[in-house]
Amino acid sequence: MQFANDPLIGKVLADRFEMLDRIGEGGMGTVYKARQVSVDRIVAIKVLNPGIANDPQWVPRFINEAKACSKLQHPNTVRLIDFGQTREGLLFMAMEFLDGMALRTVIDRFGRMQPARVMKIISQCCQSLAEAHNFGIIHRDIKPDNLFLVSLGGQPDFVKVLDFSVAKLKQSSGSAMQTQAGVVFGTPNYMSPEQGRGLPLDARSDIYALGIVAYEMLMGRPPFSSQNPMEVLAMHVRTPVPPMQGVPDRVAQVVTRALAKDPAHRQQNAEQLHAECQQVAAELMVMGMGHSGHGGMSGQIPVQQPPQMMQQRPDPARTMIAGSMQGPGMPGGYGGPPPPAGMQGMQGRPMMPMPPQQMPSHTPTNQGHGQPQTVLLPDSQGVVSMAGRQSQQHRRQGQGQGKKGASPAVFWILCIVAGVLIGIIAYLIVSSVVT
């Protein structure tokens, strides 16, 4: 067991939480794995550091986190179970225990992440923050350490947003819980320009922080970093965001917009960023990039199609003519099988049979003759007229050959007639001589 010398390990906190292990710590407190005795379930307990608990400025902030979290019910937000203060004066919060991995660990261990996966994670973060923003809560400390990935229903990468401990709860002016002007809270690598300057914040500050997180997931590092925190804050204010090499253009556009220096140029709320992430993720799936890597430089991503679409062949009776509705799985469209033999038009476009309901009304018909109607498409008219000319030529040649074939027959007929005439003449001569 880790931290076996921790005095809280093995104790029952507030008569209801058996402290099992210490699993993490941060600037404000320590997180423990505990068992809720009354219902026999595992929970996470966050205990405020004893030294800070006596500070009148920090105690209200801890209570602020508990009250803020108690209002949040979205599945992508860590669920608050209980909070309070022990007889010894320790402040604590009990939250759902998460079995997964912090995004910080995932990035450090595996590096760059697939664009579609990044869009999926950021989109879930937006859903959590949208609810918080609607309650007037600005998180102000969005970073990979505060984003947890768990498996839910067999599906990986279900996001839980943690730690509203430095959240700004918009309450009535003069409240002891409200942030003092000019006091900066957060982590420099993920702070918006206005946050670093100590200006009033709104939801767009969290949008910027999500942009930094997305950039780091895509590139394996944040856009701005330095050993000097003040230098990092200055970079957020003045330094352009480095280009994202090997990232699809549409993904880069969404992230770059979230990282605009001016809040007015970013997505204006979490719902808007969520919608953009969803749209781009869908586009990546259509292009077959949902499970592929980065694929190369921006704008040069290879296009693939899902296997099930490659196997489908279109119904010719329902396919539009000359590729006007080409798409995945259609002959002549991107990613689909090649056009069947004999279906290529004069310009290399697929020539499809026209459904009866789409035949032009002015096309001549053979009504009354019991024969199907013939439709000549523009690209085939030249072929038909050429075939007609060739047919006439063959007919003329056949007639010529017929005439040539008749000459021997006439010759033999003439010979027979001549023979008969000669025989008659010879008979007459002989008869006259005898008499």
C-alpha positions as CSV (number, residue, x, y, z in Angstrom):
1,M,0.0,0.0,0.0
2,Q,1.4,3.4,-1.0
3,F,1.9,6.1,1.7
4,A,1.4,3.6,4.5
5,N,2.7,6.2,6.9
6,D,-0.1,8.7,6.1
7,P,-2.0,9.2,9.4
8,L,-5.4,9.1,7.6
9,I,-4.9,5.7,6.1
10,G,-7.0,3.1,8.0
11,K,-9.0,5.8,9.7
12,V,-12.8,6.4,9.3
13,L,-13.3,10.0,8.2
14,A,-16.3,11.8,9.5
15,D,-17.7,8.5,10.8
16,R,-18.6,7.4,7.3
17,F,-15.5,7.0,5.0
18,E,-12.9,4.4,5.6
19,M,-9.6,5.7,4.2
20,L,-7.9,3.0,2.1
21,D,-5.1,4.5,0.2
22,R,-3.6,7.8,-1.0
23,I,-3.8,8.1,-4.8
24,G,-2.8,11.7,-5.6
25,E,-2.2,15.2,-4.4
26,G,-2.4,18.7,-5.8
27,G,-1.9,22.3,-4.7
28,M,-5.0,22.4,-2.6
29,G,-5.2,18.9,-1.1
30,T,-4.7,15.2,-1.2
31,V,-6.9,12.6,-2.9
32,Y,-7.6,9.2,-1.2
33,K,-9.3,6.0,-2.2
34,A,-12.0,5.3,0.5
35,R,-14.9,3.1,1.2
36,Q,-18.3,4.6,2.0
37,V,-19.3,2.5,5.0
38,S,-23.0,3.0,4.8
39,V,-23.4,1.6,1.2
40,D,-20.1,-0.3,0.9
41,R,-18.9,1.4,-2.2
42,I,-15.5,2.8,-3.3
43,V,-15.2,6.6,-3.5
44,A,-12.5,9.2,-3.9
45,I,-12.0,11.6,-1.0
46,K,-10.3,15.0,-1.5
47,V,-9.0,16.4,1.8
48,L,-7.8,20.0,2.0
49,N,-4.2,20.3,3.2
50,P,-4.1,21.0,7.0
51,G,-1.9,24.1,6.5
52,I,-4.3,25.6,4.0
53,A,-7.4,24.7,6.0
54,N,-6.5,27.3,8.5
55,D,-6.2,30.0,5.9
56,P,-9.4,32.1,5.8
57,Q,-8.9,32.9,2.1
58,W,-8.6,29.2,1.0
59,V,-11.3,27.6,3.1
60,P,-14.1,29.5,1.2
61,R,-12.6,28.3,-2.1
62,F,-12.7,24.7,-1.0
63,I,-16.4,25.2,0.0
64,N,-16.9,26.9,-3.3
65,E,-15.7,23.9,-5.2
66,A,-18.1,21.6,-3.3
67,K,-21.1,23.9,-3.9
68,A,-20.2,24.3,-7.5
69,C,-19.8,20.5,-8.1
70,S,-23.1,19.8,-6.3
71,K,-24.9,21.6,-9.0
72,L,-23.3,19.7,-11.9
73,Q,-25.0,16.5,-13.0
74,H,-23.7,16.0,-16.5
75,P,-22.2,12.5,-17.0
76,N,-18.9,14.0,-18.3
77,T,-18.4,15.8,-14.9
78,V,-17.1,13.9,-11.9
79,R,-20.0,13.3,-9.6
80,L,-20.0,14.8,-6.1
81,I,-21.3,12.5,-3.4
82,D,-20.8,14.4,-0.2
83,F,-18.7,17.1,1.5
84,G,-18.2,18.5,4.9
85,Q,-15.8,19.1,7.8
86,T,-14.4,16.7,10.4
87,R,-14.3,17.3,14.2
88,E,-10.6,17.9,13.7
89,G,-11.3,20.7,11.3
90,L,-10.4,18.9,8.0
91,L,-12.4,19.8,5.0
92,F,-13.2,17.0,2.6
93,M,-15.2,16.1,-0.5
94,A,-16.4,12.6,-1.5
95,M,-16.6,12.0,-5.3
96,E,-17.2,9.0,-7.5
97,F,-14.1,6.8,-7.9
98,L,-12.8,6.7,-11.4
99,D,-11.1,3.6,-12.8
100,G,-9.2,4.9,-15.8
101,M,-6.3,7.2,-16.7
102,A,-5.7,10.9,-16.6
103,L,-5.2,12.5,-20.0
104,R,-1.9,13.7,-18.7
105,T,-0.7,10.1,-18.4
106,V,-2.0,9.2,-21.8
107,I,-0.1,12.0,-23.5
108,D,3.1,11.4,-21.6
109,R,2.9,7.7,-22.3
110,F,1.8,7.5,-25.9
111,G,2.4,11.0,-27.3
112,R,0.4,12.3,-30.3
113,M,-3.2,11.2,-30.6
114,Q,-5.4,10.6,-33.6
115,P,-7.3,13.7,-34.8
116,A,-10.7,11.9,-34.6
117,R,-10.0,10.8,-31.0
118,V,-9.0,14.4,-30.1
119,M,-12.2,15.8,-31.5
120,K,-14.2,13.1,-29.5
121,I,-12.4,14.0,-26.2
122,I,-12.7,17.8,-26.7
123,S,-16.4,17.4,-27.6
124,Q,-17.1,15.7,-24.3
125,C,-15.2,18.3,-22.4
126,C,-17.5,20.9,-24.0
127,Q,-20.6,19.1,-22.8
128,S,-19.4,19.1,-19.2
129,L,-18.3,22.8,-19.4
130,A,-21.5,23.9,-21.2
131,E,-23.5,22.8,-18.1
132,A,-21.1,24.5,-15.8
133,H,-21.1,27.7,-17.8
134,N,-24.9,27.8,-17.7
135,F,-24.6,27.8,-13.9
136,G,-22.2,30.7,-14.1
137,I,-19.2,28.5,-13.3
138,I,-15.9,29.0,-15.1
139,H,-13.5,26.1,-14.5
140,R,-10.3,28.2,-15.0
141,D,-8.0,25.2,-14.7
142,I,-8.7,23.0,-17.7
143,K,-5.6,20.9,-18.4
144,P,-4.7,17.2,-19.1
145,D,-4.3,16.5,-15.4
146,N,-8.0,17.5,-14.8
147,L,-9.4,15.4,-17.6
148,F,-9.9,11.7,-16.9
149,L,-10.5,9.0,-19.4
150,V,-12.6,5.9,-18.4
151,S,-14.4,3.1,-20.1
152,L,-18.1,3.2,-20.0
153,G,-20.3,0.4,-21.3
154,G,-17.3,-1.1,-23.1
155,Q,-16.6,2.2,-24.9
156,P,-13.2,3.8,-24.2
157,D,-12.3,7.5,-23.8
158,F,-15.3,8.5,-21.8
159,V,-14.3,11.9,-20.4
160,K,-14.7,13.0,-16.8
161,V,-13.8,16.7,-16.0
162,L,-12.3,17.0,-12.6
163,D,-11.4,19.7,-10.1
164,F,-13.5,22.8,-10.0
165,S,-11.4,23.9,-7.0
166,V,-10.4,27.2,-8.6
167,A,-13.7,27.7,-10.4
168,K,-15.1,31.1,-10.4
169,L,-18.7,31.1,-9.2
170,K,-20.5,34.2,-10.4
171,Q,-22.3,35.3,-7.3
172,S,-23.6,38.7,-6.1
173,S,-20.9,41.3,-5.8
174,G,-19.2,41.5,-2.4
175,S,-19.4,37.7,-1.8
176,A,-16.5,36.4,0.2
177,M,-16.2,33.5,-2.3
178,Q,-15.7,35.7,-5.4
179,T,-12.2,36.0,-6.8
180,Q,-10.2,39.0,-5.9
181,A,-9.3,41.3,-8.8
182,G,-5.8,40.8,-10.1
183,V,-5.3,37.4,-8.4
184,V,-4.3,34.7,-11.0
185,F,-5.3,31.1,-10.5
186,G,-4.6,28.3,-13.0
187,T,-1.7,26.6,-14.7
188,P,0.4,28.9,-17.0
189,N,0.7,26.5,-19.9
190,Y,-3.1,26.4,-20.3
191,M,-4.1,29.9,-19.3
192,S,-5.9,32.2,-21.7
193,P,-4.3,35.6,-22.5
194,E,-7.0,37.4,-20.4
195,Q,-6.5,35.0,-17.5
196,G,-2.7,35.6,-17.5
197,R,-3.4,39.4,-17.4
198,G,-5.7,39.1,-14.5
199,L,-8.8,40.3,-16.5
200,P,-12.4,39.2,-15.9
201,L,-13.1,35.8,-17.3
202,D,-16.0,34.2,-19.1
203,A,-16.7,30.9,-20.8
204,R,-14.3,31.8,-23.7
205,S,-11.3,31.5,-21.3
206,D,-12.2,27.8,-20.8
207,I,-12.5,27.5,-24.6
208,Y,-8.9,28.7,-25.0
209,A,-7.7,26.2,-22.4
210,L,-9.5,23.4,-24.4
211,G,-7.7,24.6,-27.5
212,I,-4.3,24.3,-25.7
213,V,-5.3,20.7,-24.5
214,A,-6.3,19.8,-28.1
215,Y,-3.1,21.2,-29.5
216,E,-1.1,19.1,-27.0
217,M,-3.0,16.0,-27.8
218,L,-2.4,16.5,-31.5
219,M,1.3,17.5,-31.3
220,G,2.4,15.8,-28.1
221,R,3.4,19.1,-26.5
222,P,1.6,22.4,-25.7
223,P,2.1,25.3,-28.1
224,F,3.9,27.5,-25.5
225,S,6.3,26.3,-22.7
226,S,9.2,27.7,-20.7
227,Q,10.8,27.3,-17.3
228,N,9.7,30.8,-16.6
229,P,5.9,31.0,-15.9
230,M,5.8,34.7,-16.7
231,E,7.4,34.1,-20.1
232,V,4.7,31.5,-20.9
233,L,2.0,34.0,-20.0
234,A,3.6,36.5,-22.3
235,M,3.6,34.0,-25.1
236,H,-0.1,33.4,-24.7
237,V,-0.6,37.1,-25.1
238,R,1.7,37.9,-28.0
239,T,3.2,34.8,-29.7
240,P,1.4,33.2,-32.7
241,V,0.4,29.6,-32.3
242,P,3.0,27.3,-34.0
243,P,1.6,25.5,-37.1
244,M,0.2,22.0,-36.5
245,Q,2.1,19.7,-38.8
246,G,0.5,16.5,-39.9
247,V,-2.9,17.5,-38.8
248,P,-6.0,17.6,-41.1
249,D,-6.9,21.2,-42.2
250,R,-10.4,21.0,-40.7
251,V,-9.1,19.9,-37.3
252,A,-6.4,22.6,-37.3
253,Q,-9.0,25.2,-38.1
254,V,-11.1,24.3,-35.1
255,V,-8.2,24.3,-32.7
256,T,-6.6,27.5,-34.1
257,R,-9.9,29.3,-33.7
258,A,-10.2,28.2,-30.1
259,L,-6.6,29.6,-29.6
260,A,-7.4,33.1,-30.9
261,K,-5.8,35.8,-28.7
262,D,-9.0,37.9,-28.9
263,P,-11.9,36.1,-27.1
264,A,-14.2,37.6,-29.7
265,H,-12.5,35.5,-32.4
266,R,-12.9,32.2,-30.7
267,Q,-15.9,29.9,-30.5
268,Q,-18.2,31.9,-28.3
269,N,-19.4,29.1,-26.1
270,A,-18.9,25.4,-25.3
271,E,-21.9,24.4,-27.4
272,Q,-20.4,26.0,-30.5
273,L,-17.0,24.3,-30.0
274,H,-18.8,21.0,-29.3
275,A,-20.8,21.3,-32.6
276,E,-17.6,22.0,-34.6
277,C,-15.8,19.0,-33.0
278,Q,-18.8,16.7,-33.8
279,Q,-18.9,17.9,-37.4
280,V,-15.2,17.4,-38.0
281,A,-15.2,14.0,-36.3
282,A,-18.0,12.9,-38.6
283,E,-16.1,14.2,-41.7
284,L,-13.0,12.2,-40.6
285,M,-15.1,9.1,-40.2
286,V,-16.5,9.5,-43.7
287,M,-13.0,9.9,-45.1
288,G,-12.0,6.8,-43.3
289,M,-9.7,8.6,-40.8
290,G,-11.6,7.7,-37.7
291,H,-9.1,4.9,-36.9
292,S,-6.1,6.0,-38.8
293,G,-3.0,7.9,-37.7
294,H,-2.1,11.4,-38.7
295,G,-1.6,10.4,-42.3
296,G,0.9,13.0,-43.3
297,M,1.0,16.7,-43.8
298,S,-2.0,19.0,-43.4
299,G,-4.2,18.8,-46.5
300,Q,-2.5,15.6,-47.7
301,I,-4.4,13.0,-45.7
302,P,-5.0,9.8,-47.7
303,V,-8.7,9.1,-48.3
304,Q,-10.0,5.7,-47.4
305,Q,-13.4,4.2,-47.3
306,P,-14.9,1.9,-44.6
307,P,-14.9,-1.7,-45.9
308,Q,-18.7,-2.0,-45.7
309,M,-19.0,0.8,-48.2
310,M,-16.4,-0.7,-50.5
311,Q,-18.5,-3.9,-50.7
312,Q,-21.8,-2.2,-51.6
313,R,-22.6,-2.0,-55.3
314,P,-25.2,0.6,-56.4
315,D,-28.5,-0.3,-57.9
316,P,-28.2,1.0,-61.5
317,A,-31.9,1.8,-61.6
318,R,-31.4,4.3,-58.7
319,T,-28.0,5.8,-59.8
320,M,-28.0,9.3,-61.3
321,I,-26.6,9.8,-64.8
322,A,-23.0,10.8,-65.6
323,G,-21.8,10.8,-62.0
324,S,-23.8,13.8,-60.9
325,M,-24.3,12.2,-57.5
326,Q,-20.9,10.5,-57.1
327,G,-19.9,9.6,-53.6
328,P,-18.6,6.7,-51.5
329,G,-19.4,3.4,-53.0
330,M,-20.8,4.8,-56.3
331,P,-19.1,3.9,-59.6
332,G,-16.8,6.8,-60.5
333,G,-17.1,8.3,-57.1
334,Y,-14.2,8.6,-54.6
335,G,-13.4,5.4,-52.8
336,G,-15.9,3.3,-54.7
337,P,-15.4,0.4,-57.1
338,P,-14.6,1.2,-60.8
339,P,-17.5,1.5,-63.2
340,P,-18.6,-1.8,-64.7
341,A,-17.4,-2.6,-68.3
342,G,-19.5,-0.9,-70.9
343,M,-20.7,1.8,-68.5
344,Q,-18.1,4.4,-69.4
345,G,-19.3,7.5,-71.3
346,M,-17.6,9.4,-74.1
347,Q,-15.7,11.5,-71.5
348,G,-14.8,8.8,-69.1
349,R,-17.9,9.4,-66.9
350,P,-20.1,6.5,-65.9
351,M,-23.2,6.2,-68.1
352,M,-26.1,4.9,-66.1
353,P,-29.5,3.7,-67.3
354,M,-32.1,6.4,-66.8
355,P,-35.0,5.3,-64.6
356,P,-38.4,5.5,-66.5
357,Q,-39.7,8.3,-64.3
358,Q,-36.6,10.5,-65.2
359,M,-37.0,10.1,-69.0
360,P,-37.5,13.4,-70.8
361,S,-41.1,14.0,-71.8
362,H,-40.1,15.1,-75.3
363,T,-38.4,11.7,-76.1
364,P,-40.1,10.0,-79.1
365,T,-41.9,6.8,-78.2
366,N,-43.0,3.7,-80.1
367,Q,-46.5,3.6,-78.8
368,G,-48.7,1.0,-80.4
369,H,-45.8,-1.1,-81.6
370,G,-45.3,-3.1,-78.4
371,Q,-41.6,-2.1,-78.3
372,P,-39.7,-0.4,-75.5
373,Q,-38.9,3.3,-75.7
374,T,-35.4,4.1,-76.7
375,V,-33.6,7.0,-75.1
376,L,-30.5,8.6,-76.7
377,L,-28.3,10.3,-74.2
378,P,-26.2,13.3,-75.4
379,D,-22.9,11.5,-75.2
380,S,-24.2,8.5,-77.3
381,Q,-25.8,10.3,-80.2
382,G,-22.6,10.4,-82.2
383,V,-22.1,6.7,-81.6
384,V,-25.6,5.9,-82.9
385,S,-25.3,8.0,-86.0
386,M,-21.9,6.5,-86.8
387,A,-23.5,3.0,-86.4
388,G,-26.2,4.0,-88.8
389,R,-23.7,5.2,-91.4
390,Q,-21.8,1.9,-91.0
391,S,-25.0,-0.1,-91.5
392,Q,-25.9,1.7,-94.7
393,Q,-22.4,1.2,-96.0
394,H,-22.6,-2.5,-95.3
395,R,-26.0,-2.6,-97.0
396,R,-24.5,-1.0,-100.1
397,Q,-21.6,-3.4,-100.1
398,G,-23.9,-6.3,-99.8
399,Q,-26.0,-5.1,-102.8
400,G,-22.8,-4.7,-104.8
401,Q,-21.7,-8.1,-104.0
402,G,-25.1,-9.4,-105.0
403,K,-24.7,-7.9,-108.5
404,K,-21.2,-9.3,-108.9
405,G,-22.5,-12.7,-107.9
406,A,-25.2,-12.7,-110.6
407,S,-22.7,-12.5,-113.6
408,P,-21.8,-16.2,-113.8
409,A,-25.5,-17.3,-113.8
410,V,-26.3,-15.1,-116.8
411,F,-23.2,-16.4,-118.6
412,W,-24.4,-20.0,-118.3
413,I,-27.9,-19.1,-119.3
414,L,-26.6,-17.5,-122.4
415,C,-24.5,-20.6,-123.2
416,I,-27.5,-22.9,-122.9
417,V,-29.6,-20.6,-125.2
418,A,-26.8,-20.5,-127.7
419,G,-26.5,-24.3,-127.6
420,V,-30.2,-24.7,-128.2
421,L,-30.1,-22.3,-131.1
422,I,-27.1,-24.0,-132.7
423,G,-28.9,-27.4,-132.3
424,I,-32.0,-26.1,-134.1
425,I,-30.0,-24.6,-136.9
426,A,-28.1,-27.8,-137.4
427,Y,-31.3,-29.8,-137.5
428,L,-32.8,-27.6,-140.1
429,I,-29.7,-27.9,-142.3
430,V,-29.6,-31.6,-142.1
431,S,-33.3,-31.9,-142.9
432,S,-32.9,-29.8,-146.0
433,V,-30.0,-31.9,-147.3
434,V,-31.8,-35.2,-146.9
435,T,-34.8,-34.0,-148.8
